[in-house]
Amino acid sequence: ANATGGGGHIKLVAKAMKELTYESICFPDSIKMKGMESKEDVPNYFYRDDGSQVWNAV
């Protein structure tokens, strides 16, 4: 178990929300931002490959 102390979780969430963007939660945009969209340059990147199948199914 982890603990952040009294109220620490609120600071943690507030910091994360400052960095949250649409692109960071939109799977295809997130992969492009990381530079991992090319299957030729980065073969066998299972997070991209499997995640794309899930994204397309939804």
C-alpha positions, 0 to 999 in steps of 0.5 A: 500500500502507498500513502501520500499523507493527509491531503497529498492525494489532492495535490497529486490529482491537481498536478496530473490535471494540469498536464492532461490534454485531449491528445494525451487521452486520445489513443492515436494522438498519444501514439503519434506524440510519442513518435511510435506510430510507424510499424516499420521503425518500431515493429512489435510495439504491442501497446500500439498494435493491441491498443489500436485494435481496441480503439478501433473496436470502440 
